[in-house]
Amino acid sequence: MISISSRQGRCARAQLGLLLWTCVALASLAACQFRGTAGSGSASSASPPVAVVNGVPISRQFFEFYIKGIAGGRPSSELTADQRKEALDNLIRAEVVAQDEVKNGRDHDQDTADLLELSRLNVLQQSASQRYLKDVRPTEEELRAEYETQVSQMPHEEYHARHILVATEPYANKLIEQLDQGANFADLAKRESMDSSKDNGGDLGWFSPERMVPAFAAAVVALKPGEYTHKAVHTEYGWHIIKLEATRDVTPPPYDSVRQRLLQIVEQKKFRAYEDSLMKTAKIERKLS
């Protein structure tokens, strides 16, 4: 519930303001382009408005749209009277400010106009996505195929390694000499490494090579468990001495545990294909040099 007198209420008010910005920005843009005055969807509902601000009505439809956005899809009838009043007060306050901005021509400021245009594009793209995907829901076969694709692209092996990070190659070489003479890698890391992993003896835990910068990853995969690099590895962070502790096979996550993510991936691909089809038929002139 949205409280108006507690910490939860303050969070709710912040949420109100966040969505309010988007709604009012879009409403102001539409008003500026089509009616020449500020307004909040007054032509979209035949029912009596919930408020009139300087002669401009705030429609009940717009108010309900706003409520659903800040109340997790619930209609205003499921909120308390105080919560409905606070929501309306915030909407009125924003309408007053928006009207003043339009009146003084500040809606034509370049940054403001660009932000309104970006909001318009985002909302229309989201609307197109919802409309298009409603009729092309991914099938179970498509989800299974995407699962196999994702699994095939996963790393097949993970690595457990330690490292010692120092600023210069000569200093790294001195530490390598100490290791060659039998020094303990973890102890040396705790004493000499610049990396935060020094507190754990340079332990980086388990990782796939893709998570590391290329030079570091290449050095790791070239080692066998128990080996360390006898030549310091240079990256943007400094000079590394790396020891491979162990390797293990990567087990793909069960299909059911990632099904929702697969659904999102397939939907994104479907909508991308739809966008591509529109791009092919659109007349586009690229002017950027």
Summary of the structure (lengths in Angstrom):
residues: 289
radius of gyration: 29.2
end to end distance: 52.6
largest distance: 86.8
contacts: 791
relative contact order: 0.09
helix: 60%
strand: 13%
